[in-house]
Amino acid sequence: MSTSVFLTPERIHWLVSAEARPWLDALTAAPPDDRQLLEVLTRLRQQFSPEHAAALVEQARLRKRAEKKFPGRAKEMFFERTALEQASPMPVSAWTARRYGRYGWVADLGCGLGGDSLALAEAGCRVVAVDWQELALALTRANARAWGLALRVHPLRANVTRPAWDVDVAWADPGRREGAQRVFHPDRLQPPLAALLALQRTHIPHLGVKLMPGLDHTFIPPEAEAEWISLNGELKEAVLWFGSLVERPGRRATVLPAGVSLWHEGAEARVARPGAFLYEPDPAVIRAGAVGDLAVQLGLWQIDREIAYLSGDELIITPFARAWAILEHHPFHLKTLNQRLRALQADVVAVKKRGSPIAPESFRRKLRSTPGGRPVIVVLTRVINRPWMILLAK
Ligand SMILES: C[S@@+](CC[C@H](N)C(=O)[O-])C[C@H]1O[C@@H](n2cnc3c(N)ncnc32)[C@H](O)[C@@H]1O
């Protein structure tokens, strides 16, 4: 987390103070947009230093931005731009924190602004919130107070790879950015996965590590449980669980807000041409490698061995996949596609692809769409190893 131009630890302390509070509350209720910014800053500078005026405005604007990650709570919290980008969304933190409810003390290794520390404290734990950045600790302290959890969250400045605490249960959320860039390899995390695994072997047997959702399965130790978590259909993270936090070694997909999981059991679905419905598995199911398991559980089949689309003749409502009614499907051929679109009076609202080299956006311009006609989604994919096109009712 870089120290923001506006928000240093000292300015966070000031924002929490009785002097700043009424001003921050008023700005939070109506955060200035870009057009109003200069006028509002000028007014605030009659009362405060330019730094404090800027800190007030920045905090109010960050609270608004944070509403998506902290629904219903952001208005009372304290943020910094990078720390907010790195914070776990509240429903996901609440889900992962549930496993810790039966432990007393838990360490949050790399607490950032405290998103996970707060969830752990709400689950009933006492939390040692560790970070090496004073700004992170100032935010975590302010947020614990805002949530009425100050007695349960204990910020500690330390390097997490050199444990200065005596707690054998922990959560770790290593940084996934180098400057403005996202990192995609566990060795590039801050701290790296290898350092956290070494810590797990020597000091902290019961550990959960939050990782990038694209985590390759080769990084999963045999004794660990790997959980891929999505929220509202968007893949958020992979977590490796160790020690008594493991429910069962292996891979699982968890879908939020439904709060349901599907385990990878290695089931193989049959492969056949599409039926009446196309099913798009949740990305957590795909990443956990549980597409075959989902198909077998629901009585569906795959349309290609390598493609993560399923099909069936009945409509099944499941949190693990999205279903679309198939209007028709054919081997891929642009001329035929345009003939069929015209016959259907189809308004092409989206082009999706899976397993096709075609770029959807430029392809869409080649389609004979009927504006205001019947809404249709065009899917470019493969069926039993052949390029195929499927028309879905929107
Ligand atoms: C991804 S953020 C944590 C976000 C947090 N879970 C939340 O929800 O707000 C990672 C944090 O780890 C801290 N960090 C990285 N390496 C560290 C180390 N070796 N020791 C202590 N803190 C570290 C960074 O300063 C950063 O605040």
The ligand as an ORCA input file, in Angstrom:
! r2SCAN-3c Opt
* xyz 0 1
  C      -4.010     -7.349      0.259
  S      -3.607     -6.314      1.560
  C      -4.648     -6.896      2.848
  C      -6.077     -6.442      2.718
  C      -6.968     -6.844      3.885
  N      -7.155     -8.269      3.964
  C      -8.319     -6.171      3.820
  O      -9.328     -6.830      3.567
  O      -8.362     -4.953      4.024
  C      -2.003     -6.900      2.030
  C      -1.360     -6.181      3.188
  O      -0.206     -6.929      3.581
  C       0.788     -6.039      4.029
  N       2.084     -6.760      3.945
  C       2.675     -7.271      2.846
  N       3.814     -7.920      3.182
  C       3.928     -7.810      4.520
  C       4.880     -8.278      5.467
  N       5.946     -9.002      5.076
  N       4.687     -7.982      6.757
  C       3.622     -7.250      7.163
  N       2.672     -6.796      6.319
  C       2.824     -7.063      5.018
  C       0.663     -4.831      3.127
  O       1.181     -3.681      3.768
  C      -0.860     -4.770      2.900
  O      -1.458     -3.879      3.809
*
